Amino acid sequence: MLNHVQLRTGRLWDSIEIPTKGTFPQMVKLFANPIGVPNLWSTGTRTIIDTNMEMANALPAPMGFEVKKIVLSFSNKCDEKDVIEIAENYVLKFWLQQKFFVNVPILHMLSTKDPLNPIKICEFCRSVFVMESRCPSCGAMQFTLTGMGEPGQQYVIDITQELNIVCQQYFQVTLESITCYTIKGDYFKLWVHLEGNEQIGVQ
């Protein structure tokens, strides 16, 4: 439990990128591979554009997070056929410990093509951030979108129940289907954002 808690609007995100003609797994486990580790499904090392997780499946003390909304964002470079196939055949689940609290087919989530949270790069200090009008590092208001990082089709679900991640508590989001799927387009990447309130205080 956190005492003397300070709340501020925040977000956690993770992503999966599949190479050309690669396979989208039958089950994808998100928030398990933090910054600095190798990408599981593509080349390179994970950066802040891929995830802002510092630990695998947990938040460091003394941070907690209240989940208010889950947003699934496909890159605007994804082939529309791939977006439709994934949305029609996969279920999104949110887990705390060994129990899931959200279990919804992606296609049943609210859909929008107007990005809720494009990923931005500050033109001055080159920090990467989401949604804020000012860079959280230096305060500048000039930024560029990250290209491949700019969301296209999005699916959103509002969380109506109280859903709190306490520090060092296991959590994950899974995308599950009865079979894997072969990507048809030349590029595929999607993010899962947890939108809500960061809880920062003394444990």
SVG drawing of the C-alpha trace seen along z (x, -y; Angstrom):
<svg xmlns="http://www.w3.org/2000/svg" viewBox="-18 -25 38 47">
<polyline fill="none" stroke="black" stroke-width="0.4" points="0.0,0.0 1.2,-3.5 0.9,-6.3 1.1,-10.1 0.2,-9.4 0.6,-12.0 -1.6,-11.5 -0.8,-12.7 -2.1,-11.8 0.1,-9.2 0.4,-6.2 2.2,-2.9 2.8,-1.4 4.3,1.6 4.3,2.8 4.9,5.6 6.6,5.3 6.5,8.0 8.9,8.2 7.7,8.4 5.6,11.6 6.4,12.6 4.0,14.4 1.8,12.8 1.8,15.3 -1.2,17.1 -0.6,15.4 1.2,12.1 2.3,11.1 2.8,7.4 4.6,5.4 7.0,8.3 10.1,6.9 11.4,3.6 13.6,0.9 17.1,2.2 16.3,5.8 16.3,7.4 13.0,7.3 11.4,10.7 9.8,10.6 12.1,8.2 15.7,7.0 17.3,4.4 17.0,3.4 13.9,2.0 13.7,-1.8 11.2,-4.3 9.3,-4.2 8.6,-0.5 7.8,-0.6 8.3,-2.7 8.5,0.3 11.6,0.3 10.9,3.8 9.3,6.9 5.6,7.1 5.8,4.8 6.3,1.2 9.2,0.1 8.7,-1.2 7.1,-3.5 5.1,-3.8 1.5,-2.6 -0.9,-3.0 -4.7,-3.4 -5.9,-2.1 -8.8,-4.1 -8.6,-3.2 -6.9,-0.7 -5.9,-1.8 -4.7,0.5 -3.0,-1.4 -2.0,0.0 0.8,-2.0 -0.5,-4.1 1.9,-2.1 0.1,1.2 -1.8,2.9 -5.5,2.5 -6.1,6.2 -3.7,7.1 -5.5,4.6 -8.9,6.2 -7.7,9.8 -6.1,9.1 -9.1,7.1 -11.5,9.9 -9.6,12.8 -7.9,11.7 -9.1,11.1 -7.5,8.6 -7.1,9.5 -5.7,7.5 -4.2,9.5 -3.3,8.7 -1.4,11.5 -3.1,14.7 -6.6,13.2 -7.8,11.4 -10.1,8.3 -10.6,7.4 -11.6,9.9 -12.9,8.4 -12.6,9.2 -10.7,6.3 -13.5,5.8 -15.9,5.1 -13.8,2.2 -14.6,-1.4 -12.9,-2.1 -11.3,-5.4 -8.9,-6.5 -8.2,-9.8 -5.1,-9.0 -5.6,-9.6 -1.9,-9.6 0.7,-10.0 4.3,-9.4 6.3,-12.6 10.0,-13.5 11.1,-16.9 13.0,-18.9 15.3,-20.4 16.3,-17.7 15.1,-14.7 13.0,-13.3 10.3,-10.9 6.8,-11.5 3.1,-10.9 0.1,-13.2 1.5,-16.2 1.6,-19.5 5.0,-20.4 8.1,-18.2 8.2,-16.9 12.0,-17.1 12.7,-20.6 9.3,-22.3 9.6,-22.9 6.4,-22.9 8.1,-22.1 8.1,-18.4 7.9,-15.9 5.9,-12.7 7.9,-9.5 6.6,-8.4 6.3,-4.7 5.3,-5.5 2.3,-7.6 -0.9,-5.5 -3.5,-4.9 -6.5,-2.7 -7.2,-2.5 -9.4,-0.4 -10.4,-1.8 -12.1,-0.4 -12.9,-2.5 -12.4,-0.8 -15.5,-1.2 -14.2,0.9 -11.4,-0.1 -8.2,1.3 -5.0,0.4 -1.5,1.8 0.5,1.5 4.3,1.3 6.0,4.6 2.7,6.4 2.6,8.7 0.5,7.5 0.3,8.0 -1.9,7.6 -2.3,10.5 -3.7,10.7 -5.0,14.2 -6.4,16.2 -7.1,19.8 -4.3,19.7 -1.3,17.6 -1.6,15.2 0.8,14.4 1.3,10.7 0.5,9.8 1.8,6.2 5.3,4.8 5.2,3.4 3.3,4.2 3.5,2.7 0.9,2.1 1.0,0.6 -1.1,1.2 -1.4,-1.9 -2.7,-1.9 -4.1,-5.4 -4.9,-6.6 -3.2,-8.0 0.3,-7.5 0.4,-7.0 3.7,-8.2 4.3,-8.0 5.9,-6.2 5.3,-2.5"/>
</svg>
